[in-house]
Amino acid sequence: MSAAPLAIAVCDDSQALLARVAQLLEAQLDSTPHQIKTFTSASELLEAASVQPFQLAILDIQMPQHNGITLAQRLLALRPSCQIIFLTAYVTYCQDVYDVDHIAFVLKEEMDSRLPVAVARACARQAEPDAPRHPGKLLMLGQPGSAVQLPQDGILYLERRVRTTWLHTIGGVISSAEKLEPLLQRLDPVAFCQTHKSFAVHWPYVERYDKSGIRISGGADIPISRSYAAAVRHSFLAYIATLQPQKEVLP
């Protein structure tokens, strides 16, 4: 039985660069079964990744609307086993990329010589018999016989409307007959927060939070009702505390 082709995603807002990267990959992987898909926006790539498991993603860092580091975080939430190579024209990003798991940081001016090395490293890791990866926390929806498991990391926000709870995820919208509160009881109590009787947000995807409301990555505006305002503030502070580096204990 032949191995499945190596699925590679390349994302950059420049068509010329996408063509050059694809050309380099085709030359390098000539004897390796592979499939290359190119994308000019983060949203296109994430939509494709929701249905196709990419093993390797080569991402530009500076793109309109989305930055490649945030894109990598969202892609890994969907596909934890995907390996990331960052491709950029700006060396100043070399520190920022360590906010997300990746295997290489390649400057575009050195792409012809350094990208093949990074891809070879990714292929070698792909061939290694790694220990099974934990898919992350899951949310079970539905009843026995018709249940689905949804990765919590991919949920952007939840909305209760017309006797249905709508879970807005990276890959699309999923509906549930369950009320908002029972669902929240099964979600991470630090990462998720109810802001209104009909809304709850997932803090990692919040772009802006102020008295007027919350802006979710992608443009959705979520209200904060007066009765939830204090709880939202406490939830935000608790979430921020988890992002702070642990202080070293002095001997």
Helices and strands as residue ranges (DSSP letters): E 6-11, H 15-28, E 34-39, H 42-49, E 56-60, H 68-78, E 83-88, G 91-94, G 96-99, E 104-107, G 108-110, H 111-127, E 138-141, E 148-151, G 152-154, E 155-161, E 164-169, E 172-176, H 180-184, E 192-196, E 199-202, G 203-205, E 206-210, E 213-216, E 221-222, G 226-228, H 229-243
